[in-house]
């Protein structure tokens, strides 16, 4: 966190003393952190420093509430945390003789005590790094779950000139995104190419959809057909401001050139910010693009279809879920309920296999229209809940490419003692046929990928295929 400075000399001295003094022993440590975590009520207070007490709270919160917490080997969490601790010390050109991993036995409380003792001995030797070491330790513990719906939100910042709706970054999207490379690199396929130019540096440099990205900061985006970490540089997060050097090929002209893009804020097209967009296609097909399963999104989709239906005979619906990152499982279920009744749309399960079904809301009026759903690797979480139900329940047909495989389970938030938020699933998601979708994704019924030539020409082959299917 950003340290608040003051001109008062006395206070500055007190702060300096506090930063360099050894961490107080457990008997004198703040009792505020505790080991219990609760779901937030209202807006949390101002974020404070992460401490060993906060790490302890998160550790026991995970073990007590995470869907596999009852069977989880907690030693993996503590080991990951201590590895991150020592690596951060090393990155700062330091080392500490006391920084040795304690022996762990599998007894969760005893192992925590051993970990805490070693942690305190280590951090007391480098008091100037204490805050950073706590942050990387807790980040590593959460990351060790290997769960795409586990997250610790802290130090959340926005650019100082940010305006609601602004974009931040290089100003374009590619056919492979950063989270896909980090979480499921095997899903990415070459070539890497620009799909959408949103604004900012990309627009100023004259990038076009379909431009193939041959290198990123002189590194290849794919090696032997496998995505490399270089792709993550295309999606910098604030306050990252390092320029990104791209080598590009425009197939339509054969031009090859290099360009350097600097991350920054840019104004986005207002239409792109709409959660629901709709239009009539071929005079009888309702096309609706849903960007996310936000609150009331199901009703908004149904109202859009109703408006398009007024005064005309519709023969089908195309629901475009490409790039839909998910949201509320309840909204996904409600929207499914407009296409089928009396069905289970998904299961939420505990680690011991006890599953609670999610059922359609049969008070929602059926549309009685054929359905085609457009999917891609950007369709994640609640979007995959919807897509898997469409496929398993034979509500409609999926067209495009496989979904993201990012649906561990609905994340529940927990408030930690320093007013940061820890979130993770308390139940694991399974499809209507009790199949695992997480890390697998939902395959389309009709595989219709976008190519660089399609993007350059403004063609949408998946949509074209969907229209053919609905007109049969």
Steps between C-alpha positions, in 0.01 A plus 500: 500500500601861453642633827339818621772757573476783752712804566488456875850399606388330818251280322757412235738381770229286655419345163866427434535332835193290434639385165835391638397345831475118513157350446328463838462144629161330471404594856537870417384492137181676402196291579303671224606262224397177668453180302129522408385653174158635421315599187504878452209723592510830318811676381822405686710766668832632376755229425777461756830314491509124449651327802566148619167518684320565172685211337394276788141612462503423127664160557234381743225666298599290199524179701162561661299617199665402170306222328788251538633652822406193703732276297759753389863436597568833668874443477483588130368846588763570763780370282392725211485795737850442636644449152359838396640658817854382433482586130394856577790539744734374229354740240593784732863385515476373856495174687424399855656202684171444684305464173478122502181307442374340821416131514128449444309199629150535355353629826348826380527697822844370592625567147368854515682559826825370349449711187423814699807457718727467196321786324546738795866410545557570132307824462644646820840494329374710206247745651513726196360214289239385750193642323601367158591158639157467658331584171697251287455229764123532504483529121693172472278321752189591302667415168598157639133401492530491122142623481389744230231639731730558799625854533636744755408859407739757644671823400228558241587821317367692205691751291468851643321633188267200470143574394220247525513284187859575404719223369852443628780326316621480140155551349434170322394141550659194345365151437697380804464686829729527801291294746478222242881484475544503878224258585462271199781553248424176319175654377674773301561437133722684251508737329461789743310783335307818577123447522379841621658845511345690790698823499806644669849411382378225265269732311760777486753254354256388229447138607218317320300186581675205337854634551717206601730554800826324417696608807448678831803676646712290259350177640288258301137468616504128414781243507429157354133592491484581872423845639782679681482743793588780257129532417420632847686823412209587269275551802689718751323593822525843656746632618711300250625754244785330314473532122435183301681440169305305237603353167194482273393348169201621300408208276280705268798708384803294606629792704728424796584770751579565866322733738542594866180545703491669839226401747261773605140609539275530197135580439296197406209483260184543713329222304772257609417572864140385469431170673220415256493594131239376256393526138289324242675280242352374174163649605418204724796422731552677832871558561596584860855550625539454876829626643454358851249343735456815705202565730174511299681403178262209433198731510678748274569229242138387509374859462731550201360188332144608581555837333644338188205262496237776509311516173693223329548124496838391636642164399793483740742662742877541473649561844857625466700410812847548354721682748239462776706464816212373713332643808193379686407129477143601592481723191629217282233268639227761454592553135509125439150484647366694200596204280414197717313409818528227759873445454818503707742754349803417718613349829690668784694232690705457814826309508324188630273488195184644652344710225226760499315533167433837340158479339324708239265773615177379343323830566701644209292492181637274227604673178431195283770602253795302360831608654858525376772609743834645389790403727877544513792475741383825662178336621572418864338419833122568493529516121617137508218413739259627234684340206531156660128499583411597142709208376405237759129583505488539121350845528689624195830468316839646587697658217856632508779361715536328836435707813769606746482218756500755783216387723630355824194624687328822606741710707391616844666812646649518850621811677846485657622703795681757284182574299611302196281241333573131466272302267476133407236234422324324784346256250635342180307538174390202291295501181144366468636153432734535800798549272802710596522813282779674690827491300319304227254752360188433296561390140280655230263292292643676195867598514532828310817691598578857397803538270722805438352533151148496645589769750668716236197475272249560778348156452335305782495133394349378829204735469456403134490131602248572776267671254522204263410261783201708609367528146502125442 
